[in-house]
Amino acid sequence: MKKLLVLFFALFSLVGFAQEPEIKQTTTTYFFIRHAEKEIKNTPKNRNPLLSETGKIRAQKWAELFSDTAVDMIYTTDYIRTRQTAKPIAENQGLQVSLYDPRNIYDLDFQQQTKGKTVIIVGHSNTTPLFVNTILKKEKYSQINEKDYGKLFIVKITENIITDTILNIN
């Protein structure tokens, strides 16, 4: 009889353990891209140029790349080329583009607004790796080469675990 009781309690505790509620973990995903190619032929000293025709094509290709990804938010700096790069993505996703200040990145407000979301952030050759490094809390990535417009940085945060990947999309 004692063996039967021990077996009953052992089975009962295993069933109880198997039915414990699943703990849902929150994942935040950031996709970082640099703005597409800018127009420099006619206005080399213009600090806020439009995208070139090649840049417009690249911006459309970014939109196609993200078409199967459910994006919650899109951020850009307040420059024409970053907004033009984000525009096709935003239109495909039915989203508005929000601005961020590259001098004040990844503050507490931004972290709270984006927690648990999938976010695309369009920046520059210097601000994009800086933003990623700020999240990682280490100097892992250096400034993007001026001729490189195809880097895709992916940062995922699940609870306190941060992972990062960099892809070259050309």
KELUM-558521 format. One record per atom (N, C-alpha, C): residue in three letters; x, y, z. Coordinates in steps of 0.02 Angstrom, whole numbers, plus 50000, padded with zeros to 5 digits. Example, Ala and Ser with C-alpha at 12.3 -4.5 7.8 and 13.67 -1.06 7.14 Angstrom:
2
Ala506604971650390 Ala506154977550390 Ala506604983550390 Ser506424988850354 Ser506844994750357 Ser506455000250394 
***
This chain:
170
Met500414994150000 Met500005000050000 Met500435006350000 Lys500985006150040 Lys501435011950042 Lys501735013249973 Lys501915007949938 Lys502205008749871 Lys501705011949824 Leu501075010049831 Leu500555012849789 Leu500455020349803 Leu500485022249867 Leu500415029349885 Leu501015033449860 Val501605030549867 Val502205034049843 Val502155035049767 Leu501955029849731 Leu501875030249659 Leu501335035349641 Phe500785035549677 Phe500245040349664 Phe500495047449673 Phe500845048949728 Phe501105055649740 Phe501645057649689 Ala502045052849669 Ala502555054249619 Ala502225056149552 Leu501725052249532 Leu501365053849470 Leu500995060449476 Phe500685061749532 Phe500315067949543 Phe500775074049539 Ser501365073449568 Ser501825079149567 Ser502095080249496 Leu502205074949457 Leu502425075749388 Leu501885079049346 Val501255077049355 Val500705080049318 Val500645087449337 Gly500705088949401 Gly500665095849424 Gly501235099949395 Phe501835097049391 Phe502415100549364 Phe502315101849289 Ala502045097049253 Ala501945097849182 Ala501425103049166 Gln500975104449213 Gln500435109149200 Gln500575116149227 Glu501185117349250 Glu501345124049273 Glu501255128949216 Pro501015134949230 Pro500905139749176 Pro501565141649142 Glu501525142249076 Glu502115144049037 Glu502275151449048 Ile502905152949060 Ile503105159849068 Ile503245162748999 Lys502875168048982 Lys502965171148917 Lys503535176248921 Gln504015175448877 Gln504575180048874 Gln504445185248821 Thr504635191348836 Thr504555196948790 Thr505195197748749 Thr505105198048683 Thr505675199148639 Thr505575205648601 Thr506095209648602 Thr506125215748563 Thr506625214648506 Thr506425216248445 Thr506865215248388 Thr506975221948353 Tyr507605223748345 Tyr507785229848310 Tyr508145227948245 Phe507915230848190 Phe508265230248126 Phe508555237148111 Phe509205237548102 Phe509545243848088 Phe509805243748016 Ile509635248947978 Ile509915249647912 Ile510165256847903 Arg510645257447859 Arg510885264147841 Arg510435266647784 His510355273147779 His509975275947723 His510265273547658 Ala509855273547606 Ala510075271447540 Ala510515276847508 Glu510765275347449 Glu511225279847414 Glu510925286747404 Lys511315291847420 Lys511085298747414 Lys511345301947349 Glu510985306947328 Glu511175310747268 Glu511775315247286 Ile512325314447249 Ile512905318647264 Ile513175322047201 Lys512945320047142 Lys513215322747080 Lys513145330347076 Asn512535332747085 Asn512405339847073 Asn512495344147136 Thr512495341047193 Thr512535344947255 Thr513005341647305 Pro513645341447292 Pro514115337847336 Pro514165340847406 Lys514005347147415 Lys514065350247481 Lys513395350547519 Asn512875347947488 Asn512215347947520 Asn512215342947578 Arg512075345347638 Arg512075340947697 Arg511425337047705 Asn510935338447663 Asn510285335047669 Asn510025333347599 Pro510395329147562 Pro510195327547493 Pro509625322447489 Leu509325322147431 Leu508825317147415 Leu509185310547400 Leu508795305147394 Leu509075298847371 Leu509205299347296 Ser509715295847274 Ser509845295147202 Ser509345290047174 Glu509355289147109 Glu508915284047079 Glu509105277147105 Thr509755275847112 Thr509975269547141 Thr509725268747213 Gly509745274247250 Gly509495274147319 Gly508755272747323 Lys508365275547277 Lys507645274247276 Lys507495266947263 Ile507895263947218 Ile507815256747204 Ile507995252747266 Arg508545254647300 Arg508735250947361 Arg508195251647414 Ala507905257547422 Ala507385258547472 Ala506795253947458 Gln506625253247395 Gln506075248647376 Gln506265241447391 Lys506895239747380 Lys507135232847395 Lys507105231447470 Trp507265236547511 Trp507205235647584 Trp506475234147601 Ala506015237747570 Ala505305236747583 Ala505105229547564 Glu505355227147508 Glu505215220247487 Glu505505215247537 Leu506115216647561 Leu506435212147609 Leu506025211547673 Phe505735217047695 Phe505345216947758 Phe504605215447747 Ser504395213947686 Ser503685213147672 Ser503365207347710 Asp503745202247727 Asp503475196547765 Asp503615197047840 Thr503845202747862 Thr503995203847933 Thr503475208647961 Ala503155206748015 Ala502665211148048 Ala503045216448088 Val503085222348061 Val503455227848092 Val502955232048132 Asp503155234048192 Asp502715238148234 Asp502875245548230 Met503515247248220 Met503725254248222 Met504315255248175 Ile504355261348148 Ile504915263248106 Ile505165270048129 Tyr505825270448139 Tyr506145276648161 Tyr506675278748111 Thr506745285248101 Thr507295287948060 Thr507555294348093 Thr508135296348071 Thr508375302948090 Thr507995307948047 Asp508065314348063 Asp507685319548028 Asp508075322147967 Tyr508215317547921 Tyr508545319347858 Tyr508135316547801 Ile508155319947745 Ile507755317847687 Ile507925310747667 Arg508575309147663 Arg508785302547639 Arg508565296847684 Thr508555297947750 Thr508325292547795 Thr507565291747789 Arg507205297347785 Arg506475297047779 Arg506275293847712 Gln506645295547658 Gln506505292547593 Gln506655285047593 Thr507165282947629 Thr507325275847634 Thr506775272147672 Ala506505275147724 Ala505995271947765 Ala505295272047733 Lys505175276847690 Lys504505277847663 Lys504195271647630 Pro504545268147584 Pro504235262147554 Pro504095256647605 Ile504515256047655 Ile504395251047708 Ile503765252947746 Ala503715259247765 Ala503135261647803 Ala502495260847763 Glu502515262447699 Glu501925261647657 Glu501705254347653 Asn502195249847643 Asn502025242647641 Asn501745240147707 Gln501975242847762 Gln501765240547829 Gln501165244447855 Gly500975249847822 Gly500425253947845 Gly500595257647909 Leu501215260047914 Leu501455263347974 Leu501675270447960 Gln501685274448012 Gln501975281148010 Gln502705280548031 Val503115285048005 Val503815285248024 Val503905290248081 Ser504245288048134 Ser504405292348190 Ser505135294448186 Leu505285300248214 Leu505965302748214 Leu506315301148279 Tyr506975300048274 Tyr507385299348334 Tyr507975304048328 Asp508225306148384 Asp508805310648386 Asp509435306448397 Pro509885306148348 Pro510485301948356 Pro510945304148412 Arg510835310148439 Arg511235312448496 Arg510945310048562 Asn510345307148559 Asn510015304848620 Asn509685298048605 Ile510105293048596 Ile509855286548574 Ile509765281748632 Tyr509285277448623 Tyr509145271848669 Tyr509055274148741 Asp508685279648749 Asp508525281848817 Asp507955277648845 Leu507775278848907 Leu507265274848941 Leu506595275248905 Asp506405281148881 Asp505765281848845 Asp505755277448782 Phe506305277648744 Phe506345273548684 Phe506305266148701 Gln506655264048753 Gln506645257048774 Gln505935254848792 Gln505575259048829 Gln504895257348851 Gln504415257248792 Gln504485262048746 Gln504035262348688 Gln504135256448641 Thr504725253848637 Thr504875248548589 Thr504895241548620 Lys504815241048684 Lys504865234448718 Lys504335229648690 Gly504585223748670 Gly504145218648643 Gly503925219848571 Lys504215224748539 Lys504025226548471 Lys504565224548421 Thr504375224748357 Thr504845223948303 Thr504925230748271 Val505535233248270 Val505665240248252 Val506205240648199 Ile506085244848148 Ile506595246348099 Ile506845253348113 Ile507515254048113 Ile507825260448127 Ile508295262148068 Val508165267748035 Val508565269847979 Val509015275548002 Gly509675274547993 Gly510155279448016 Gly510685280847964 His511285281947987 His511845284147946 His512445279647957 Ser512975280947920 Ser513575276747924 Ser513885277047994 Asn513775282448030 Asn514055283048097 Asn513535281648152 Thr512915283748142 Thr512415282948195 Thr512155275748202 Thr512135272148147 Thr511875265248150 Thr512305260748194 Pro512965260248182 Pro513365256048227 Pro513395258848298 Leu513375265348306 Leu513365268448372 Leu512745266248411 Phe512175266348378 Phe511545264248409 Phe511585256948431 Val511825252648385 Val511895245448401 Val512365244548460 Asn512935247848459 Asn513425247248514 Asn513125249648580 Thr512715254748578 Thr512395257248639 Thr511945251948670 Ile511565248548628 Ile511125243148653 Ile511545237348680 Leu512075235548644 Leu512505230048665 Leu512935231748725 Lys513005238148740 Lys513425240648795 Lys514155238648785 Lys514365238748721 Lys515065237648706 Lys515215240148635 Glu515835241748623 Glu516055244248558 Glu516215238448512 Lys515705235748480 Lys515795229948437 Lys515845231948363 Tyr515455236848342 Tyr515425238648271 Tyr515715245548260 Ser516105246248206 Ser516385252748188 Ser515965255948134 Gln516135262048119 Gln515765265848069 Gln515735262048003 Ile515165262547969 Ile515065259147905 Ile515445262847850 Asn515765259047806 Asn516125262047750 Asn515645266447710 Glu515875272147688 Glu515455277047653 Glu515125274247590 Lys515405268947561 Lys515125266047499 Lys514685259947513 Asp514585258247575 Asp514205252247594 Asp513505254247617 Tyr513005252047580 Tyr512315253647597 Tyr511895247347611 Gly512225241547615 Gly511855235347620 Gly511905231647685 Lys512155234947737 Lys512205231447801 Lys511535231447838 Leu511365225647865 Leu510765224947906 Leu510985222247974 Phe510905226348025 Phe511065224348093 Phe510405222048125 Ile510425216248157 Ile509835213648192 Ile510025212648265 Val509645215948309 Val509765215348381 Val509115212848412 Lys509165207348449 Lys508575204648485 Lys508715204748559 Ile508215206948596 Ile508265207048669 Ile507695202848696 Thr507855197448730 Thr507365193148764 Thr507545193048837 Glu507115196348876 Glu507255197448947 Glu507925201048952 Asn508435198048981 Asn509085201448987 Asn509615198648940 Ile509395194748892 Ile509865191748844 Ile509835195648779 Ile510405198148758 Ile510455202148696 Ile510875198248646 Thr510585197348586 Thr510965194148532 Thr510995199048474 Asp511505198348433 Asp511575202748375 Asp511865198948316 Thr511655201148258 Thr511875198248195 Thr511965203948145 Ile512425203248100 Ile512495208048046 Ile512505204147980 Leu512095206547933 Leu512045203547867 Leu512235208647815 Asn512505206347759 Asn512645210747703 Asn512145209147649 Ile511695213847635 Ile511165212947586 Ile511325217447526 Asn511495214647470 Asn511665218747411 Asn511265216447351 
***
